[in-house]
Amino acid sequence: MTLSEVTPESSPSTGELLDGRYLLDSRIGVGGMGVVYRARDETLGRTVAVKVFRDAAAEPERTSSETRLLASLNHPSLVTLFDAHLAEGGSNYLVMEYVEGPTLRERIAEGPLASGDVAAMARDLAEALHVVHEAGIVHRDIKPSNVLLRRPHVPGAEYRAKLADFGIAYLVDSTRVTTPGTLVGTAAYLSPEQVRGAEPAPASDIYALGLVLIEALTGERAFPQSGTHEAALARLSRDPVIPGSVGYEWTSLLDAMTAREAAQRPTALEVVLAAGRLGAKGHTSADPTDVLPTATESLPRTDPTEVLPTAATRVLPEPGGPVIEPVTDSGPLATGPSPTRRRLMIVSAVALVVIVVIVGLLIWALSTSSPSAAPPLPILDEPLGTHFRQLLDSVTP
């Protein structure tokens, strides 16, 4: 089905100039609220996205609500609002930042994304939801076609994921705009409480984001039922299947994000922190449209379940171990005596002292005893005994 087949007949044609400023170039999207065009701002000379509301959908409450929401939010992962034209009669439209790159839906059609790329995307989108939720807003329509992937301007840099389309966003503290009992959102990404008809809450966006991340990692919808009602009702009776091949860290996070009880799900800020830890372990490719590694890649691609040694398990040598220095001919290695030479010097000194003491005792004994009573000679080890006998012979009269 082409865009022309689903575009309302009342919407502007390509080539039309809105209010003498915005030249509509091509249709890039069609939603329940209207048609999105790529256009050129003739005043500032830049490319923009123009969302033209359908006549039947141009309810004053809805259009003014989306305009105020977009104007109040500011984050790199949220599409920026530049201008708005909301008046009775004529075309009502919003002028927004144009994101150069595919939607996540288009990217998933090519195959699953790498774990590191999904972690980076999860961090971006969770940061955006944190800002949105802090402003008291629930997006209510988190899905791959509402996630825009901007290609990086710098080679090797990460791409940015941007959250778009606040057409059915819900102000938590505002008067209800949607008719009570009306199911608003895309069936494949509704939370269990939305299916039951409960009022939207930030936890509903977290559930939908969890389903989007599962789809990005696996390339398949978590609830693939063909019928709208079957897909919506399936999540009331079972949890989405998360394959173990994505790894324990992903399984733990996605289990929490898609818990059937809203109170058990993490906040957007907690998802930011968890995605940051996952991103630190994975590799992100520069271009989200790259499915297979190129021939010039220097690093091998690893399977998500492959267990690699981490820095924490690396065995390093003890810092106090001996260090062997290379031998050079620049000079003597040491100026003091070697250990063997020092031991010989000590033994010689002790022997000399012993000889002096023995000689002194011998002279004293000879001078006080009779000639016939020769003193017994001490038994000494060789060669000390030989030296002692020679010394004794030299002093004996």
C-alpha positions in Angstrom: 0.0 0.0 0.0 1.4 3.4 -1.0 1.1 6.7 0.8 -1.2 8.0 -1.9 -3.7 5.2 -1.2 -4.1 6.2 2.5 -3.5 9.9 2.3 -6.8 11.9 2.8 -8.0 13.7 -0.3 -8.3 16.9 1.6 -4.6 17.1 2.5 -2.3 19.4 0.6 -0.5 18.2 -2.5 3.3 18.1 -2.9 4.6 21.3 -4.4 2.1 23.4 -2.5 3.4 26.4 -0.6 1.9 26.9 2.9 1.4 30.5 4.0 4.1 31.6 1.5 6.8 29.9 3.5 6.8 26.1 3.6 7.2 24.3 0.3 5.9 20.7 0.6 8.4 18.4 -1.1 7.2 14.8 -0.4 5.0 12.8 1.9 6.9 10.9 4.4 4.3 9.6 6.8 0.6 9.2 7.4 -1.0 8.8 10.8 -4.4 9.0 12.5 -4.1 12.7 13.0 -2.8 13.7 9.6 0.0 13.6 7.0 3.6 14.4 7.5 5.6 16.1 4.7 9.2 16.8 4.1 9.3 20.5 3.3 11.6 23.4 2.8 11.4 26.6 4.9 11.8 29.2 2.2 12.5 31.9 4.8 15.4 30.2 6.7 16.5 27.9 3.9 16.3 24.6 5.8 14.6 21.3 5.5 11.7 20.8 8.0 8.9 18.3 8.7 5.4 19.6 8.4 2.5 17.7 10.0 -0.8 18.7 8.4 -3.8 17.8 10.5 -6.8 16.1 8.8 -10.0 18.1 8.8 -11.9 15.4 10.8 -9.0 15.1 13.3 -8.4 18.8 13.7 -10.2 19.1 17.0 -9.2 22.3 18.8 -8.5 20.5 22.0 -6.3 17.9 20.3 -4.2 20.1 18.1 -3.6 22.8 20.7 -2.7 20.1 23.2 -0.1 18.6 21.0 1.3 22.0 20.2 1.7 23.0 23.8 3.2 19.7 24.7 5.9 19.9 22.0 6.6 23.5 22.7 7.2 22.8 26.4 9.6 19.9 25.9 13.3 20.2 25.2 15.7 17.2 24.9 18.0 15.9 22.1 15.9 12.7 21.9 12.7 14.6 21.3 11.7 16.1 18.0 11.9 20.0 18.2 8.8 22.1 17.4 9.7 25.1 15.2 6.3 26.7 14.3 2.6 26.1 14.4 -0.4 27.3 12.5 -3.7 26.6 14.2 -6.6 28.7 13.0 -10.1 28.2 11.9 -10.2 27.7 8.2 -7.3 26.6 6.0 -4.7 24.0 6.9 -3.7 23.5 10.5 -0.2 22.2 10.7 2.9 21.9 12.9 6.5 22.6 11.6 9.0 20.4 13.3 12.6 19.3 13.1 13.3 17.0 10.1 15.3 13.9 11.2 17.6 12.6 8.4 17.5 8.8 8.8 15.1 5.8 8.9 12.5 5.0 11.4 13.1 2.1 13.7 10.4 0.2 11.9 12.3 0.5 8.6 15.5 -0.5 10.3 14.0 -3.6 12.0 12.7 -4.7 8.6 16.3 -5.3 7.6 17.1 -7.5 10.6 17.8 -7.4 14.3 20.0 -4.6 15.7 23.2 -5.2 17.6 22.9 -5.3 21.3 25.1 -2.2 21.8 23.0 -0.2 19.3 19.8 -1.2 21.1 21.3 -0.2 24.4 22.2 3.3 23.0 18.7 3.6 21.6 17.1 2.5 24.9 19.2 5.1 26.8 18.1 7.9 24.4 14.4 7.0 24.5 14.3 6.5 28.2 15.9 9.9 28.7 13.2 11.4 26.5 10.5 9.6 28.5 12.0 10.8 31.8 11.7 14.4 30.6 8.1 13.7 29.3 7.0 12.0 32.5 8.5 14.7 34.7 6.3 17.2 32.7 3.2 15.1 33.6 2.8 13.7 30.2 2.2 10.1 29.0 3.1 9.5 25.3 0.7 6.6 24.8 2.0 5.6 21.4 5.6 4.2 21.8 6.2 2.1 18.7 9.0 1.6 16.1 7.4 3.9 13.5 7.5 6.7 16.1 11.2 6.3 16.7 13.4 8.2 14.3 17.1 7.3 13.9 19.3 10.2 13.0 22.6 9.2 11.3 25.7 10.7 12.9 27.3 13.7 11.3 30.8 12.5 12.5 32.1 9.2 11.2 32.3 6.6 14.0 29.9 8.5 16.3 26.7 6.9 17.7 23.4 7.7 16.1 20.6 9.3 18.1 17.1 7.9 18.5 14.4 10.5 18.7 10.8 10.1 19.9 8.2 11.6 17.7 4.4 12.0 17.3 2.7 13.3 20.5 -0.6 13.4 18.7 -2.4 11.1 21.3 -0.3 12.1 24.3 -2.1 12.3 27.6 -1.8 15.1 30.2 -2.0 13.3 33.5 -3.6 16.2 35.4 -5.7 17.5 32.6 -9.4 17.1 31.7 -10.0 14.0 29.7 -10.1 14.7 26.0 -10.6 11.1 24.8 -14.0 9.7 25.1 -14.3 7.4 28.2 -13.9 3.8 27.3 -12.0 4.5 24.1 -8.9 2.5 23.5 -6.1 4.8 22.3 -2.8 3.6 21.0 -1.4 0.9 18.8 -2.7 -2.6 19.7 0.7 -4.4 19.4 2.3 -2.1 22.0 -0.5 -1.4 24.5 0.2 -2.2 28.2 -2.1 -4.6 30.1 -3.7 -1.7 32.0 -4.5 0.2 28.7 -6.2 -2.9 27.4 -8.3 -3.1 30.6 -9.3 0.6 30.0 -7.4 2.1 32.9 -6.1 5.7 32.7 -2.7 6.0 31.1 0.3 6.3 33.4 4.1 6.6 32.8 4.4 2.8 33.4 2.4 2.3 30.3 5.1 4.0 28.2 7.8 1.8 29.9 5.9 -1.4 29.0 5.6 -0.2 25.3 9.3 0.7 25.2 10.1 -2.8 26.5 8.2 -4.4 23.7 10.0 -2.1 21.2 13.4 -3.1 22.5 12.5 -6.8 22.3 11.5 -6.3 18.7 14.7 -4.4 17.9 16.8 -7.2 19.5 15.0 -10.1 17.8 13.5 -8.6 14.7 10.1 -10.0 15.7 7.1 -8.6 17.6 6.7 -9.8 21.1 2.9 -10.4 20.4 2.8 -11.4 16.8 -1.0 -12.2 16.6 -2.4 -11.0 13.3 -5.7 -9.6 14.7 -5.8 -6.3 16.5 -7.9 -7.7 19.4 -5.9 -10.9 19.7 -2.7 -9.0 20.0 -4.2 -6.6 22.6 -5.7 -9.4 24.7 -2.7 -11.7 24.6 -0.7 -9.6 27.1 -3.4 -10.0 29.7 -2.7 -13.8 30.0 1.0 -14.1 29.3 4.3 -12.3 29.4 6.2 -11.6 26.2 8.8 -14.2 25.2 12.3 -12.9 25.7 14.9 -15.3 24.1 17.8 -16.2 26.3 20.2 -15.4 23.5 20.0 -11.7 24.3 21.9 -12.3 27.5 21.1 -12.2 31.2 21.3 -8.4 31.6 18.9 -7.8 28.8 16.5 -10.5 30.0 16.5 -9.0 33.5 15.8 -5.5 32.3 13.1 -6.5 29.7 11.4 -8.8 32.2 11.0 -5.8 34.6 9.9 -3.4 31.9 7.2 -5.7 30.6 5.8 -6.9 34.0 2.0 -7.2 33.9 1.7 -5.2 37.1 2.5 -1.6 36.4 3.9 -1.0 40.0 6.6 -3.6 39.3 8.1 -1.8 36.3 11.1 0.5 36.6 10.9 4.2 36.0 12.3 5.9 32.9 15.3 7.1 34.9 16.0 3.5 36.1 15.9 2.3 32.5 18.4 5.1 31.6 20.9 3.8 34.1 20.4 0.1 33.2 20.8 0.9 29.5 23.9 2.8 30.2 25.5 -0.2 31.9 24.4 -2.4 28.9 25.9 0.1 26.5 29.2 0.0 28.3 29.4 -3.8 27.6 28.4 -3.7 23.9 29.7 -2.2 20.7 27.6 0.3 18.8 27.9 0.7 15.1 28.0 4.1 13.6 25.2 3.5 11.1 22.0 1.9 12.3 21.3 0.6 8.8 24.4 -1.6 8.8 23.3 -5.2 9.4 26.5 -7.1 8.5 30.1 -6.1 9.4 32.0 -4.6 6.5 35.2 -6.0 5.1 37.2 -3.2 6.7 36.1 -3.9 10.2 39.1 -4.5 12.5 37.2 -6.2 15.3 35.3 -9.5 15.0 31.6 -9.5 15.7 30.7 -11.8 18.6 27.5 -13.6 19.4 25.5 -12.0 22.3 25.8 -15.3 24.2 29.6 -15.6 23.9 31.3 -15.4 27.2 34.4 -13.3 27.1 36.9 -12.7 30.0 36.5 -9.5 31.7 39.0 -7.2 33.2 38.0 -8.3 36.7 39.2 -11.8 36.1 42.6 -11.0 34.5 45.5 -12.3 36.5 48.3 -9.7 36.9 51.8 -10.3 38.3 52.4 -9.3 41.9 53.7 -5.8 42.2 56.3 -6.9 44.8 57.9 -9.5 42.6 61.6 -9.3 41.5 62.4 -7.1 38.6 65.2 -8.2 36.2 67.1 -5.3 34.8 69.0 -5.7 31.5 72.8 -6.0 31.7 74.7 -3.1 30.1 78.3 -2.3 29.6 78.0 1.3 31.0 79.8 0.4 34.2 80.2 -2.1 37.1 76.9 -3.5 38.4 78.0 -3.2 42.1 80.8 -1.6 44.0 80.5 -3.5 47.3 81.8 -7.1 48.0 79.7 -10.0 47.0 77.9 -12.1 49.6 80.4 -15.0 49.3 83.4 -12.7 49.8 81.8 -11.2 52.9 81.3 -14.6 54.4 85.0 -15.5 53.9 86.1 -12.3 55.5 83.9 -13.0 58.6 85.2 -16.6 58.9 88.9 -15.4 58.7 88.4 -12.7 61.3 86.8 -15.2 63.7 89.7 -17.7 63.1 92.2 -15.0 63.8 90.6 -14.1 67.1 90.5 -17.8 68.1 94.2 -18.2 67.3 95.2 -15.1 69.3 93.2 -16.3 72.3 94.8 -19.8 72.2 98.3 -18.5 71.8 97.8 -16.3 74.8 96.6 -19.2 76.9 99.4 -21.3 75.7 102.1 -18.8 76.6 100.5 -18.4 80.0 100.5 -22.1 80.6 104.1 -22.6 79.6 105.3 -19.9 81.9 103.5 -21.4 85.0 103.9 -25.2 84.5 106.9 -27.5 84.9 108.8 -28.6 81.8 107.7 -32.2 82.2 104.0 -31.4 82.3 103.0 -30.5 78.8 99.5 -29.2 78.5 97.0 -31.1 76.4 96.5 -29.7 73.0 93.1 -28.7 71.8 91.6 -30.5 68.9 91.0 -28.1 66.0 89.6 -28.6 62.6 91.9 -28.4 59.5 93.5 -26.2 58.3 93.3 -24.3 61.6 94.9 -27.3 63.5 97.9 -27.4 61.2 98.5 -23.7 61.5 98.2 -24.0 65.3 100.8 -26.8 65.5 103.2 -24.9 63.4 102.8 -21.9 65.6 103.3 -24.0 68.7 106.5 -25.5 67.4 107.9 -22.1 66.7 107.4 -20.9 70.3 108.3 -24.1 72.2 111.8 -23.8 73.7 
